[in-house]
Amino acid sequence: MDKGWACDLVPKDLLINRYFQTEQQTINQLTMDNEQLTTAIEGLVEEYSAEDGYFAELEKVNKANVNGELKMVNGELKSMVNGELSIVNELKDKKRVFKQYLDLLSKQSTINKKIKEAEKVLDAKLYAKYPTLDEDELKTLVVEDKWMQTIEKAVKSEIDQISQRLTNRIKELVERYEIPLPVIDQEVNGLESKVNAHLEKMGFSFEW
């Protein structure tokens, strides 16, 4: 989306967030659709790349190789009009998988073109918008959208860190003082009595 120009004072993202959210949302949606297609393609290839899978014999699974295999399958089907039913059905299923793969690639190619075109349109709008910004708009973009957001993020990050440290300290104190002091004293007194009893049996006597 970059035409080779940039503005450090007012980055493109600031203008997009304030003036061109609709255009960016369109690009984001197309990108999500593209990722879903990528996942579908990878899943299909993985499913049929096992030892006996339809993609297993291909040196590389790509458009050219799958197209070649599809042509071979179509040729075999034409020559087996009255062939064995199980073989014909397997060829038809192989054809279905190859066509599904190619259809997914075609859809992904179309979406990629749409993404590039949408990015070009957005970039052109950004390029045209910069010279029209007046002083008030620049102040809003730089002070409110840029600096204040940066300060807000820094403050939030600091608060989160302090909160985390406090939480950890509280946990340490809870663990340290989990047993009430009177209970500890009671246990110590009990152990002390047992020790004194054993010492008395051994012939020792202590006066505290």
N, C-alpha and C positions, 0 to 999 in steps of 0.2 A: 504494500500500500504506500510505500515511500517513493516519492518522485526525486529524491536526492536533496531535499531541503528540510530544514527543521528550525524550530524556534526554541531556544533554551529557556527564555523568560516565560513564554506561554506555550508549553508543550501541546502537541496535537490532542492528547487525551483530554485536556481541559476543555477544549472547544467541542470535542465530540460529546462529552458528558453534559455540556450546557446547551448545545445547539443541534447536535446531530445524533441523538440517542436512537431515533427510529431507524436511521441508516445502519447504525452499529448493531442494533438488535437483529436486523435482517441478516447481517454478516454472521452474527453469533449463531442464529438459527441454522443457517446454511452450513456453518462449521460443525454444529452438532449433528446435522443430517449426514454430513460427510463421515464423521467419526462412527456413526451407527452403521453406515455402509461398509466401512473398513472392518468393523467388528464382524459383520455378516460374511464378508469375503473370507476373512481369516478363519472363521468358524467352519465355513463350507470346505475350504481347502484342508483344514485339519481333519474334518470328518471323513473325507474321501482320500486321504493320503496314507492310510494304513497299508499294510503289505498287499492286500488284495483290492485296495481302493482304486478309483478311476483315475486319480492323479498320480498314483504311485510310480508309474512307468515314465512319467515326464521328467526330463532332466531339470526343468524349471517350470513352475506353474506361472504362466503369464498369458497375455492375450493372444500372442502369435501361436504359441504351442497348443493352447486349448482350441483355437480356431482350426488348426491343422488336424487335431484329433477329431473335432466335430465333423469335419469334411469326410474323414475316413469312416466315421460311424454312419453318416448319411449314405455313403457309398455302399457300405455293407448292408444296410437296411434295404436299399433298393434291389440289391442282388439276392436278398433272402425273403422275397415276398411270400413264398410258400415254405420257408425254412422252419426249423424246429422252434416251437413256441417259446421254450425257456430261453433260448439264445436271443430270439427276437425281443423278448421282454427285457432282457438284460441290456441289449443295445439301446432300446428305447429309454431305459432308466439312465444309462450313461449319457445319452443325448440330452435328457432333461437336466442333469447336473451340469453338463458343459454349458448349456444355454442359460441356466440360472447364473452361473459364474460370469458369463459374458454380459448378461443383462445388468448384473450388479456393477460390473466395471463401466458399462455404458452410462448408468445412472450417476456413478461417482465422477466420471469425466464431465458430465453435464453440470453437476453441482460445482466442481472445481472451476469451470468456466464462469459460472454465475458468481462465485466468490471473488474471482479476479476482477470481473466487471464491476461488482458492487464496491470493491475496494478502490478501483480507479475513480468511480463516480464520487465516492466519499472524499478521496484525496483531492479531487478537483474542487469540491465544495469548500474544503478546508483552505486550499490555496487561494481561493477567491474571497474567503471570509476574512483572512488576516488583515488585508489593507483597509477593510471597512470598519475595523474595531475603533470605537472612540475612546476617550479617556476614561469615562465611567465604566465602560465594559472591560477595559484593561484592568482597572482597579478591582473590579468584581472578580475577574478571573485570577489575578495574581494574589490579591489579599485574601478573599474569601475561599476561593476554590483551591488555590495552591498552598499558600502559607498557613492558613487556618487549619486546613485538613492535615498538613504536615505536623503542625503543633498538636492537633487533636490526637493524631496517631501516636506521636511521641509520648504525650501525657498518658494516653490509654495503655501504651506499652509499659510505662513506668509503674502505673497503678497495678497492672496485672502482675508485674514482677514483685512489687511490694506485697500484694495480696498473696502471692504464692509463697513468699518467704514467711509471712505471718501464719499462713495455713500450716506450713511445715513446722514452724516453731510451736504452734499450738498442739500439733500431733505429738511432738517430742515431750512437751509438758504433760500431756494427757497420759502418755505411756510411762513417763517417769513417776507421776503421782497417781497412777491408776489405783493403787492400793492405799486407802486412807491411813494416816499416821497412827490412830488408835489401834487399828487392826495389826499394823506392824509391831507396835509396842506389845500387844497381847501375844503375838507369835514369839517375839523375843523373850518375853517373860516365861512362856511355856517351855521354850527350848532351854532357857537358863535353869528352870526347875529340874528338867530331865538331866541336864549335865551335872547339877549339884547332887541329884539322887545317885547317879552313877559314881561320882567321886566319893560320896559317903560310903557306898558299898565297898569301894576300894580302900577305905580307911582314911580318906582325906576329909577334912572338915574346914570350911571357910566361914568366916564371919564378915559380913559386908557392912 
